[in-house]
Amino acid sequence: MDLNKAEQLVSSKAEDLGRIVGSSDGQKVKSIMEQDADKLKQAVQSGDMGALRQTFDTLMQTQEGARLIGEIQRMMKK
């Protein structure tokens, strides 16, 4: 997916994404990610895909993370 298509998709799903992020699962995932905020920021800045993948793999092992990703995947198929 190119950048323009990704921007259009995010724009069209902004309300749904806001609802998901504001959900109890979204808030739990946010809390988990905030614990590693500095590590995530450095990984994004340096392009360290291994560190990003590890963070998301760990997140997906939580019930909240798995439900959140599942909900986002369902939303994207609509």
PyRosetta script that sets phi, psi and omega in degrees:
from pyrosetta import init, pose_from_sequence

init()
pose = pose_from_sequence("MDLNKAEQLVSSKAEDLGRIVGSSDGQKVKSIMEQDADKLKQAVQSGDMGALRQTFDTLMQTQEGARLIGEIQRMMKK")
pose.set_psi(1, 130.0)
pose.set_omega(1, 179.5)
pose.set_phi(2, -82.3)
pose.set_psi(2, 169.0)
pose.set_omega(2, -174.4)
pose.set_phi(3, -60.6)
pose.set_psi(3, -41.7)
pose.set_omega(3, -179.9)
pose.set_phi(4, -62.5)
pose.set_psi(4, -43.7)
pose.set_omega(4, 178.5)
pose.set_phi(5, -64.2)
pose.set_psi(5, -40.1)
pose.set_omega(5, 178.9)
pose.set_phi(6, -63.5)
pose.set_psi(6, -42.5)
pose.set_omega(6, 178.7)
pose.set_phi(7, -63.2)
pose.set_psi(7, -42.1)
pose.set_omega(7, 179.3)
pose.set_phi(8, -64.0)
pose.set_psi(8, -41.9)
pose.set_omega(8, -179.7)
pose.set_phi(9, -64.3)
pose.set_psi(9, -47.0)
pose.set_omega(9, 179.6)
pose.set_phi(10, -61.8)
pose.set_psi(10, -42.8)
pose.set_omega(10, 179.8)
pose.set_phi(11, -61.4)
pose.set_psi(11, -43.0)
pose.set_omega(11, -178.2)
pose.set_phi(12, -72.0)
pose.set_psi(12, -20.9)
pose.set_omega(12, -177.7)
pose.set_phi(13, -109.3)
pose.set_psi(13, 12.8)
pose.set_omega(13, -173.9)
pose.set_phi(14, -56.5)
pose.set_psi(14, -43.6)
pose.set_omega(14, -179.2)
pose.set_phi(15, -63.9)
pose.set_psi(15, -45.4)
pose.set_omega(15, 178.4)
pose.set_phi(16, -62.7)
pose.set_psi(16, -42.2)
pose.set_omega(16, 178.8)
pose.set_phi(17, -63.0)
pose.set_psi(17, -40.8)
pose.set_omega(17, 177.8)
pose.set_phi(18, -61.2)
pose.set_psi(18, -40.8)
pose.set_omega(18, 178.3)
pose.set_phi(19, -65.0)
pose.set_psi(19, -42.5)
pose.set_omega(19, -179.7)
pose.set_phi(20, -64.9)
pose.set_psi(20, -46.1)
pose.set_omega(20, -179.5)
pose.set_phi(21, -63.7)
pose.set_psi(21, -34.7)
pose.set_omega(21, -179.4)
pose.set_phi(22, -80.0)
pose.set_psi(22, -8.8)
pose.set_omega(22, -179.2)
pose.set_phi(23, -69.2)
pose.set_psi(23, 167.5)
pose.set_omega(23, 178.8)
pose.set_phi(24, -61.7)
pose.set_psi(24, -39.4)
pose.set_omega(24, 176.7)
pose.set_phi(25, -64.4)
pose.set_psi(25, -41.4)
pose.set_omega(25, 179.2)
pose.set_phi(26, -61.6)
pose.set_psi(26, -40.5)
pose.set_omega(26, 179.9)
pose.set_phi(27, -69.2)
pose.set_psi(27, -36.6)
pose.set_omega(27, 177.5)
pose.set_phi(28, -66.2)
pose.set_psi(28, -43.5)
pose.set_omega(28, 178.5)
pose.set_phi(29, -63.3)
pose.set_psi(29, -42.0)
pose.set_omega(29, 177.4)
pose.set_phi(30, -58.7)
pose.set_psi(30, -44.1)
pose.set_omega(30, 179.3)
pose.set_phi(31, -61.3)
pose.set_psi(31, -42.3)
pose.set_omega(31, 179.0)
pose.set_phi(32, -63.4)
pose.set_psi(32, -44.6)
pose.set_omega(32, -177.8)
pose.set_phi(33, -68.5)
pose.set_psi(33, -32.6)
pose.set_omega(33, 179.1)
pose.set_phi(34, -64.9)
pose.set_psi(34, -27.5)
pose.set_omega(34, 178.2)
pose.set_phi(35, -63.9)
pose.set_psi(35, -30.6)
pose.set_omega(35, -179.1)
pose.set_phi(36, -110.9)
pose.set_psi(36, 24.5)
pose.set_omega(36, -173.4)
pose.set_phi(37, -56.6)
pose.set_psi(37, -45.6)
pose.set_omega(37, -178.8)
pose.set_phi(38, -64.5)
pose.set_psi(38, -41.8)
pose.set_omega(38, 179.4)
pose.set_phi(39, -63.8)
pose.set_psi(39, -42.6)
pose.set_omega(39, 179.2)
pose.set_phi(40, -65.4)
pose.set_psi(40, -42.5)
pose.set_omega(40, 179.8)
pose.set_phi(41, -60.6)
pose.set_psi(41, -44.6)
pose.set_omega(41, 178.9)
pose.set_phi(42, -64.4)
pose.set_psi(42, -39.4)
pose.set_omega(42, -179.5)
pose.set_phi(43, -65.3)
pose.set_psi(43, -41.4)
pose.set_omega(43, 178.7)
pose.set_phi(44, -65.6)
pose.set_psi(44, -45.9)
pose.set_omega(44, -178.2)
pose.set_phi(45, -63.5)
pose.set_psi(45, -35.8)
pose.set_omega(45, -177.5)
pose.set_phi(46, -92.1)
pose.set_psi(46, -7.3)
pose.set_omega(46, -178.2)
pose.set_phi(47, 73.2)
pose.set_psi(47, 26.4)
pose.set_omega(47, -178.9)
pose.set_phi(48, -78.5)
pose.set_psi(48, 86.8)
pose.set_omega(48, -177.1)
pose.set_phi(49, -65.6)
pose.set_psi(49, -29.5)
pose.set_omega(49, 177.7)
pose.set_phi(50, -62.6)
pose.set_psi(50, -44.6)
pose.set_omega(50, 179.3)
pose.set_phi(51, -66.8)
pose.set_psi(51, -39.9)
pose.set_omega(51, 178.3)
pose.set_phi(52, -64.8)
pose.set_psi(52, -44.1)
pose.set_omega(52, 179.7)
pose.set_phi(53, -61.5)
pose.set_psi(53, -42.3)
pose.set_omega(53, 179.8)
pose.set_phi(54, -62.1)
pose.set_psi(54, -42.3)
pose.set_omega(54, 178.9)
pose.set_phi(55, -62.1)
pose.set_psi(55, -46.5)
pose.set_omega(55, -178.6)
pose.set_phi(56, -71.2)
pose.set_psi(56, -32.3)
pose.set_omega(56, 174.5)
pose.set_phi(57, -62.6)
pose.set_psi(57, -43.9)
pose.set_omega(57, 178.1)
pose.set_phi(58, -63.3)
pose.set_psi(58, -43.0)
pose.set_omega(58, 179.4)
pose.set_phi(59, -61.9)
pose.set_psi(59, -40.9)
pose.set_omega(59, -179.4)
pose.set_phi(60, -67.4)
pose.set_psi(60, -17.1)
pose.set_omega(60, 178.2)
pose.set_phi(61, -79.9)
pose.set_psi(61, -9.0)
pose.set_omega(61, 175.4)
pose.set_phi(62, -90.0)
pose.set_psi(62, 151.0)
pose.set_omega(62, 178.4)
pose.set_phi(63, -61.0)
pose.set_psi(63, -42.0)
pose.set_omega(63, -178.1)
pose.set_phi(64, -65.4)
pose.set_psi(64, -42.9)
pose.set_omega(64, 179.8)
pose.set_phi(65, -64.0)
pose.set_psi(65, -43.2)
pose.set_omega(65, 179.8)
pose.set_phi(66, -64.5)
pose.set_psi(66, -42.5)
pose.set_omega(66, 178.7)
pose.set_phi(67, -65.3)
pose.set_psi(67, -42.1)
pose.set_omega(67, -178.5)
pose.set_phi(68, -62.6)
pose.set_psi(68, -48.0)
pose.set_omega(68, 179.2)
pose.set_phi(69, -63.1)
pose.set_psi(69, -40.5)
pose.set_omega(69, 177.3)
pose.set_phi(70, -60.7)
pose.set_psi(70, -41.5)
pose.set_omega(70, 178.7)
pose.set_phi(71, -65.8)
pose.set_psi(71, -40.8)
pose.set_omega(71, 177.9)
pose.set_phi(72, -64.7)
pose.set_psi(72, -41.1)
pose.set_omega(72, 179.1)
pose.set_phi(73, -62.9)
pose.set_psi(73, -42.4)
pose.set_omega(73, 178.3)
pose.set_phi(74, -63.3)
pose.set_psi(74, -41.1)
pose.set_omega(74, 180.0)
pose.set_phi(75, -62.7)
pose.set_psi(75, -39.4)
pose.set_omega(75, -177.6)
pose.set_phi(76, -68.5)
pose.set_psi(76, -24.7)
pose.set_omega(76, -179.1)
pose.set_phi(77, -80.3)
pose.set_psi(77, -16.7)
pose.set_omega(77, -178.1)
pose.set_phi(78, -71.3)
pose.dump_pdb("model.pdb")
